[in-house]
């Protein structure tokens, strides 16, 4: 790999003899991994289902290494949302954050969704996840991944981080800042990260990171946990930015103990020899099987000293509480199709955005998100069309097969591929909406009539071949 000379010169000065090992690591194949979606099954059950060999990731019980030749995104289990394709060292940040059911958690720079979906699995449907992404196109990918993993308690926002302050000032128990960075740990995976790298880019990233951390400070509750992570090795974006942050605000660094990760922040790479930076993790690709990360865990020991003076500038939300008259077609669908307990769990949280129906997460008031740019205000249940309700892909993936009254569970892989390609299924089923599953887990909806199940898998997600 043709590494930038400025990068090599910089790391040679910082690491001395160890830099040769770092440079050599870039010549090795990238590490590939998947992470179990524990909203749907256990790691043990997933490993039994998978048609390929796996090896456990020591710092993440739900994670597995897989062979670099495997294409996990082509397997029907992927489309069931049973796992997320994720680089193994990227799993460590959420392990350090350690969300628990009931927490309010913010993933401030969330796309494409690996860490957000990992947080959601830790929450187990309880509490709230705000997954925010500034870049429009990336926010759309994030939203799709949240849907595929069957997450019901997440709100996807498409905002500048500072725009969240007025709505969520000192509201979150835990915040993840997976900061935009110069991407030195991405050189093997992403040729763009290699070509875009420069010393000037490092400096620009530092400016963004400082601003994002200041916003996170205003969003975190006193006593809350902030995890800062990057996939770069530059001290300016890691040790030095955390040193400056804890010198400015009331935070304490907390040690991170994750099996197999033993390299720590370098005190000698700070500006003021801050000893506590050694509690951070430095995951280097020549020492572990992975691309590399820096992770710092901070506890907020005092409140914000400034008042919240943020001003919202957007118009009122398009969301509104759905009336019983507006819900008639959905209630008919729910009575015919949904398990009563599933429906009762969400029936008091139903809101309309145009013709689309959503269930907001429990405990979240509409007023809180009314002035934010929201892509997904919770679980998308479906859309009202003329004299009928059409259920959504997101609802299908959030259900268990046992929570639907009309189900066709495909047993053969070829049948699953037929469905994923958008083809009709020639099989008898009770007339009306059908939840299509594959070996025990939902894939999407179909509609049965006269011995044929018409395909309702989203056109934008359909595959062309195996």
C-alpha positions in Angstrom: 0.0 0.0 0.0 1.3 3.4 -1.0 0.9 5.3 2.3 1.1 9.1 2.4 4.7 10.2 3.2 3.5 12.8 5.7 1.7 10.0 7.6 4.7 7.8 7.6 7.0 10.6 8.8 4.6 11.5 11.5 4.1 8.0 12.8 7.8 7.2 12.6 8.6 10.1 14.9 5.8 9.1 17.3 6.3 5.4 17.4 10.0 5.0 16.5 10.7 1.3 15.9 7.0 0.3 16.3 6.0 2.3 13.2 7.4 -0.5 10.9 4.9 -2.9 12.4 2.1 -0.4 11.9 3.0 0.1 8.2 3.3 -3.6 7.7 -0.2 -4.2 9.1 -1.6 -2.2 6.1 -0.3 -5.0 3.8 -2.5 -7.6 5.6 -6.0 -8.4 4.5 -8.7 -6.4 6.2 -10.5 -8.1 9.1 -14.2 -9.0 8.5 -16.8 -9.5 11.2 -20.5 -9.8 12.0 -22.4 -9.0 15.2 -25.4 -10.9 16.4 -28.7 -9.0 16.7 -29.7 -10.0 20.2 -33.2 -8.5 19.7 -33.8 -11.6 17.6 -31.6 -14.4 18.9 -28.5 -15.4 20.9 -24.9 -15.6 19.5 -25.0 -19.3 20.2 -28.2 -19.8 18.1 -26.8 -17.6 15.3 -23.5 -19.6 15.1 -25.6 -22.8 14.7 -27.7 -21.3 11.9 -24.8 -19.8 9.9 -23.6 -21.8 6.9 -20.0 -20.5 7.3 -17.3 -20.8 10.0 -17.0 -18.1 12.7 -14.5 -17.2 15.4 -15.5 -15.2 18.5 -14.4 -11.6 19.1 -12.9 -11.5 22.6 -14.1 -8.0 23.5 -17.7 -8.5 22.3 -19.7 -11.6 23.2 -22.1 -11.0 20.2 -19.3 -10.6 17.7 -17.7 -13.0 15.3 -14.8 -12.9 12.8 -15.5 -14.4 9.4 -13.3 -15.3 6.5 -12.6 -12.4 4.2 -14.0 -14.4 1.2 -17.5 -14.8 2.7 -20.2 -12.4 1.5 -22.5 -12.2 4.6 -24.7 -9.6 3.0 -26.0 -12.2 0.5 -27.4 -14.6 3.0 -31.2 -14.7 3.8 -30.4 -14.5 7.5 -28.9 -11.0 6.8 -32.2 -9.9 5.4 -34.0 -11.3 8.5 -31.8 -8.9 10.5 -30.2 -11.6 12.5 -26.8 -10.0 12.3 -25.0 -6.8 11.3 -21.8 -6.8 9.2 -19.3 -4.8 11.3 -15.6 -4.5 11.5 -14.5 -6.2 14.8 -12.7 -3.3 16.5 -15.7 -1.1 15.8 -17.7 -3.2 18.2 -15.6 -2.1 21.2 -17.0 1.5 21.6 -20.5 0.3 22.5 -19.1 -2.3 24.8 -17.3 0.5 26.6 -20.5 2.6 26.7 -22.4 -0.3 28.2 -26.0 0.8 27.6 -28.6 -0.8 29.8 -32.4 -1.4 29.2 -34.2 1.8 30.1 -31.4 4.2 29.3 -31.8 7.3 27.1 -28.9 7.0 24.7 -27.7 9.3 21.9 -25.5 8.2 19.0 -24.5 11.6 17.8 -22.7 10.6 14.5 -24.6 7.4 13.8 -24.4 6.4 10.1 -24.2 3.8 8.7 -25.7 2.3 11.9 -23.4 -0.4 13.2 -23.0 1.2 16.7 -26.6 2.4 16.8 -28.0 -1.1 16.1 -25.5 -2.4 18.7 -26.8 0.1 21.3 -30.4 -0.9 20.4 -29.6 -4.5 21.0 -28.3 -3.6 24.5 -31.4 -1.6 25.3 -33.7 -4.6 24.4 -36.6 -2.4 23.4 -36.6 -0.4 26.7 -35.6 3.2 26.9 -34.8 5.5 24.0 -32.2 5.7 21.3 -31.7 8.9 19.3 -29.6 8.0 16.2 -28.4 11.2 14.6 -26.7 11.7 11.2 -26.0 15.1 9.6 -25.4 13.9 6.0 -28.7 13.3 4.2 -27.7 10.2 2.1 -26.0 8.6 5.1 -29.0 9.2 7.3 -31.1 7.3 4.8 -28.8 4.3 5.1 -28.9 4.5 8.9 -32.7 4.5 8.8 -32.8 1.4 6.6 -30.4 -0.5 8.9 -32.5 0.5 12.0 -35.5 -1.0 10.2 -33.8 -4.2 9.1 -32.7 -4.9 12.7 -36.3 -4.7 14.0 -35.7 -1.8 16.3 -38.8 -0.2 17.7 -37.5 2.4 20.2 -35.2 4.5 18.0 -35.7 7.9 16.5 -33.5 8.7 13.5 -32.7 12.4 13.1 -30.9 14.3 10.4 -29.5 17.3 12.2 -26.5 19.4 13.0 -25.6 18.1 16.5 -26.1 21.5 18.1 -29.7 21.6 16.9 -30.5 18.8 19.3 -29.6 20.8 22.4 -32.9 22.8 22.7 -34.9 19.5 22.6 -32.6 17.3 24.7 -30.6 19.6 27.0 -29.0 17.4 29.7 -31.4 14.6 28.8 -29.2 11.5 28.0 -27.8 8.9 30.3 -25.2 7.9 27.8 -23.8 9.4 24.6 -21.6 7.9 21.9 -19.5 10.3 19.8 -18.1 8.2 17.0 -16.4 11.2 15.7 -15.7 12.1 12.0 -11.9 11.7 11.8 -9.0 11.5 9.4 -9.7 7.7 9.0 -6.1 6.3 9.3 -7.6 3.0 10.5 -9.7 2.8 7.3 -6.8 2.8 4.8 -7.2 -1.0 4.2 -11.0 -0.9 3.8 -11.5 2.5 2.1 -9.3 3.8 -0.7 -11.0 7.1 -0.3 -9.7 7.5 3.2 -6.2 6.9 1.9 -6.5 9.4 -1.0 -8.1 12.1 1.2 -5.7 12.0 4.0 -3.4 15.0 4.7 -2.0 16.8 7.7 -4.5 19.6 6.9 -7.4 17.1 7.1 -6.3 16.1 10.5 -6.4 19.7 11.6 -9.9 20.2 10.1 -11.2 17.1 11.9 -9.9 18.4 15.2 -12.1 21.5 14.8 -15.2 19.4 14.1 -14.5 17.0 17.0 -14.1 19.9 19.5 -17.5 21.3 18.4 -19.2 17.9 18.6 -17.8 17.2 22.0 -19.0 20.6 23.3 -22.5 19.8 22.1 -22.4 16.3 23.6 -21.5 18.0 27.0 -24.7 20.0 26.9 -26.8 17.0 26.0 -25.5 14.6 28.7 -27.0 14.4 32.2 -24.8 15.0 35.2 -23.5 11.6 36.2 -23.9 10.4 32.6 -21.4 8.5 30.5 -19.8 9.9 27.3 -17.8 7.6 25.0 -15.6 9.2 22.4 -14.3 7.0 19.6 -12.3 7.5 16.4 -10.8 5.2 13.8 -7.6 7.3 13.5 -4.2 7.0 15.2 -3.5 10.8 15.3 -2.8 12.0 18.8 -4.3 15.4 17.9 -7.7 13.7 17.3 -7.4 11.3 20.3 -5.3 11.9 23.4 -5.0 15.7 22.9 -8.6 16.4 22.2 -9.7 14.4 25.3 -7.1 16.2 27.4 -8.4 19.6 26.2 -12.0 18.5 26.9 -11.4 17.4 30.5 -9.4 20.5 31.2 -12.4 22.6 30.1 -15.3 20.6 31.6 -16.0 18.6 34.7 -15.3 15.0 33.6 -13.3 12.1 34.8 -11.8 9.4 32.6 -12.9 5.9 33.5 -10.9 2.8 32.8 -12.1 0.5 30.0 -11.6 -3.2 30.6 -12.3 -5.3 27.5 -10.8 -8.8 27.0 -8.1 -8.8 24.4 -7.6 -5.0 24.3 -4.5 -4.1 26.3 -3.0 -1.1 24.6 -3.9 2.3 26.2 -3.8 6.0 25.5 -0.3 7.5 25.5 0.5 10.1 28.2 3.5 11.1 26.2 1.3 12.0 23.2 -0.7 14.6 25.2 0.3 18.2 25.4 0.5 18.4 29.2 1.5 14.8 30.2 -2.0 14.0 31.4 -1.6 10.7 33.3 -5.4 9.8 33.3 -5.3 9.5 29.4 -3.8 6.0 30.0 -7.4 4.9 30.9 -8.4 5.3 27.3 -8.0 2.4 24.8 -5.8 2.5 21.8 -6.6 -0.4 19.5 -3.7 -0.8 17.0 -3.9 -3.1 13.9 -0.5 -4.6 14.4 -1.6 -5.8 17.9 -5.1 -7.1 17.3 -7.1 -8.6 14.4 -8.9 -5.5 13.2 -8.5 -2.0 11.7 -8.0 0.0 14.9 -9.8 2.5 17.1 -9.3 5.0 19.9 -11.9 4.9 22.7 -12.2 7.2 25.8 -14.9 6.8 28.4 -15.8 9.9 30.4 -18.2 10.4 33.4 -19.8 13.9 33.8 -19.2 14.9 37.4 -21.1 18.2 37.3 -23.9 20.0 35.5 -23.5 22.4 32.6 -22.7 25.9 33.9 -24.3 27.7 31.0 -28.0 28.0 30.4 -29.7 26.6 27.4 -30.1 29.4 25.0 -30.4 27.4 21.7 -33.1 28.7 19.3 -35.1 26.5 17.0 -35.8 27.7 13.6 -37.9 25.0 11.9 -41.6 24.9 11.5 -43.9 22.8 13.6 -43.6 19.0 13.2 -45.7 17.2 10.6 -46.4 14.6 13.2 -49.8 14.7 15.0 -51.6 12.4 17.4 -53.8 10.0 15.4 -57.5 10.1 16.2 -59.8 7.0 16.5 -61.5 7.9 13.2 -58.1 8.2 11.4 -57.0 4.9 12.9 -60.1 2.8 11.8 -58.4 1.0 9.0 -55.3 0.3 11.1 -57.4 -1.0 13.9 -59.2 -3.3 11.5 -55.8 -4.6 10.2 -54.5 -5.0 13.8 -57.6 -7.0 14.8 -57.3 -9.3 11.9 -53.6 -9.7 11.8 -51.7 -8.7 15.0 -51.3 -10.4 18.3 -53.4 -8.5 20.8 -50.5 -8.0 23.3 -48.3 -6.5 20.5 -51.0 -4.1 19.5 -51.9 -3.1 23.1 -48.2 -2.2 23.7 -48.3 0.5 21.1 -51.9 1.6 20.7 -51.5 4.7 22.9 -48.4 5.9 21.0 -49.7 6.3 17.5 -48.9 9.4 15.4 -49.5 10.4 11.8 -47.1 12.0 9.4 -49.2 12.6 6.3 -50.6 9.2 5.5 -47.8 7.3 7.4 -48.4 5.8 10.9 -45.7 5.6 13.6 -45.5 4.4 17.1 -43.3 6.8 19.1 -41.0 5.2 21.7 -42.4 5.0 25.2 -41.7 8.1 27.3 -40.9 10.4 24.4 -43.3 13.4 24.0 -44.1 14.7 20.6 -43.2 18.2 21.7 -39.6 17.1 22.3 -38.9 16.3 18.7 -41.4 18.7 17.1 -38.8 21.1 15.7 -36.2 18.6 14.6 -35.6 17.1 11.2 -36.8 13.5 11.9 -36.5 10.7 9.4 -38.0 8.0 11.6 -39.9 9.0 14.7 -40.1 5.5 16.1 -41.5 2.4 14.6 -43.0 2.9 11.1 -46.2 0.8 11.1 -47.4 1.5 7.6 -49.3 3.8 5.3 -53.0 4.6 4.8 -54.2 4.2 1.3 -57.7 4.5 -0.1 -60.0 2.5 2.2 -57.1 0.3 3.5 -54.0 0.2 5.6 -50.8 -1.2 4.1 -48.3 -2.5 6.7 -44.6 -1.5 6.4 -41.4 -3.5 6.0 -40.3 -2.0 9.4 -43.3 -3.5 11.1 -42.6 -6.9 9.6 -39.0 -6.9 10.9 -40.1 -5.7 14.3 -42.5 -8.6 14.7 -41.9 -12.1 15.8 -43.7 -14.8 13.7 -45.7 -15.6 16.8 -47.1 -12.0 16.9 -48.8 -12.3 13.6 -52.0 -14.3 12.9 -51.3 -15.1 9.3 -47.8 -16.5 8.6 -45.9 -18.4 5.9 -42.5 -19.6 7.1 -40.3 -20.5 4.2 -38.0 -23.4 4.8 -35.9 -23.5 1.7 -33.2 -21.0 0.8 -34.3 -20.8 -2.8 -37.8 -19.8 -1.7 -36.3 -17.0 0.5 -34.2 -15.8 -2.5 -37.4 -15.9 -4.7 -39.1 -13.6 -2.2 -36.1 -11.3 -1.8 -36.0 -10.8 -5.5 -39.6 -9.6 -5.5 -41.2 -12.6 -7.1 -44.7 -13.9 -6.2 -44.9 -17.1 -4.2 -47.1 -19.8 -5.6 -48.5 -21.3 -2.4 -51.8 -21.5 -0.7 -52.4 -19.2 2.3 -55.4 -17.5 3.9 -56.5 -14.5 1.9 -55.1 -11.1 3.1 -51.8 -9.9 4.6 -49.2 -12.6 5.3 -46.0 -12.2 7.3 -43.3 -14.0 5.3 -40.6 -15.6 7.4 -37.5 -17.7 6.7 -36.7 -20.5 9.1 -38.4 -18.8 12.0 -37.7 -15.1 11.5 -39.6 -12.5 9.5 -38.5 -11.2 6.0 -41.4 -9.0 5.1 -45.0 -8.9 4.0 -47.0 -10.5 1.2 -50.7 -10.5 0.3 -52.4 -13.8 -0.5 -55.2 -14.3 -3.0 -56.2 -17.4 -5.1 -53.2 -19.5 -4.3 -50.6 -16.8 -4.9 -48.8 -14.5 -2.4 -48.1 -11.2 -4.0 -44.7 -9.8 -3.0 -44.6 -6.7 -0.9 -40.9 -6.7 -0.2 -39.6 -3.1 -0.7 -38.5 -2.5 -4.3 -35.4 -0.6 -3.2 -34.2 -3.5 -1.1 -34.8 -6.4 -3.6 -31.8 -8.4 -4.7 -31.0 -9.5 -8.3 -29.5 -12.8 -7.6 -28.2 -15.0 -4.8 
